[in-house]
Amino acid sequence: MNENQLLATSQMMIYRPPEVVFEALVDPVITSDFWFTHGTGRLESGKKVTWRWDQFGVEASIEVEKVTPGQLIRFRWPSDEENTSWRTVEITFSSQADDSTFVEVSEKGFDKSDEHLIQTITGQTEGWALVLSALKAYLEHDIILSVISDHHPHE
């Protein structure tokens, strides 16, 4: 990795096996319980899917670059409304001795000339922390947190 690469990162220990945590992020039926409201398909290498957040009237086209079951999800998604600029997200799943999973998310491809660069990276970091927190509550406690909707309730 380029040492000058700008990243938004977040991580979380989730006390469930990697296969369970991984499945929750590749299967839109599960993911729509805690993150987006609708996904057009499972995440699979080379596939394009769309995710919608109905509460915000927003959708994103996702280009899945690589999926390694229980280990890795890498995709590209637009960083602007015109879909002219894209960022890459990589999610890794590390199995722990107690059958838990350490999940790490990194997002790269930020425009260094963006006058709102700090706010953008901070916002993405915060967003990933919310997603991982919602995932943790969902898988460990069967609780659906509405942290995504409640983070910006008036948008």
N, C-alpha and C positions, 0 to 999 in steps of 0.2 A: 504494500500500500504506500502511496506517495505520502511522505511526512507532512506535506503542505495541504493534504486533502482535508476539506472541511466536512465534519460529520455531525449528525444528530444521533445520539446513542441512548439506549435505555436497556436495562436488564432486570430480571426478576427470577427468583427461585420459586418454582411451582411444585408443590408436593403431589405430583402425579407422574406416572411413567412417560418417557419421551413420546411413545406412540400415541398416547391419549392427548397430550399437549399439541403435538404436531397435527393430529386429526382435527382438533378444534379450530385450527387456523387454515386448513386446506378445504374443509367441508363447509360451504356457505350456509347450509341448514343450521349448523352449530354456531358458526361465527356470527350469524345474524342475530343470535340471542344476546350477544354482548358488545358488538362493534358496529358494523353497518347493518342496514335494514334489509338489503337484498343483494345477492350475488348470483351471477348468471351461470356459474359452474365451478367445479372443483379446481383447485390450483394444480396444474400439471405442466411439466416442462414443455415449452413451446406454445402453450395455449394462451389465448386472449380471453379475458373475462371483464365484466363490468360490475363494479360495486356501487350501490346507491345508499345514500343517507337521506331517506324521505323527510325526516324532520328538518333538514336544512335545504331540501330541494337541490341536492348536489349529487353528482355521480362521477366516477373516475374509471377510465379505461386502464386495465392492468395487463401488461405483457409479461407473462411468466417466463423467466429465463431458465431457471433450474430448480428442480425439486428432487431432493434425496430423502426418501421416507425416514422420519424420525430424526433427521439430522439438519436439513437445510431447506429454506425457501428463499429464492432470490427473484425479485420482480422489478420491473420499471413501471413508474406511474408519472402522469403529467405534473409538472410543478407550476403550471399556469392554466388559466381557463381556455386558452386558445390551443392547448396541446402542442405548443411549439418547443417546449423545453421539458426534459424528463429527468427524474432522479431515480437512483437505484436503491432498493431496500434489500437488505440481507438479514434473515432471521435464522439463528443457529440454535440448536437444541443439544445440550450436553447432559448426558445421563450421569446421575450421581449414585454413589454407593447405596443410598437408602431408597432407590427407585424413584427419586424425584428428578426434576429437570431444571437446569439453569438455562433460561432463555435470554439470548442477547439479540438486540436489534440495532442495526446501523443503517443510516440513510446517508447517501453521498450524492454529489452532483449539483451542489448549490452554486448559484451564480455569484462569484466573488464581486461583481460590479453592482449587485442588488443593493440599493440604498437602504433597504430594510433587512439586510442579511442577518444581523444579530437577532432580530425579532423572529425571522423565519426559522432559523436553526433552533432557537429557544422554543418556539411554538411546536415544531416537529418533535423535539425531545420530550416536551410536555405531553404531546399527543400520544407518543409511544408509551410513555409511563402510564397514561390513563388506560390504553388498550391492554397493557400487561396486567394492570391492577384489576381490570374487569375480567380478564381471562382467569386470573388467580382466584377471584371470588367465585366465579362460575364453576371452575373445575374442582376447587377444594371444598366449597361450602354450598354448592348448588344455589347460589344467590345471583340474581341478575341485577347488577349495578347499572344505573342509568348515567354513569359518569360522562359518557360521550355527549348525550343530549343535554345533561345538566351543566356541562362545562360552558356552553354558550346557549342558554335557554331562550334568548330573544332573537336569535338569528333566523 
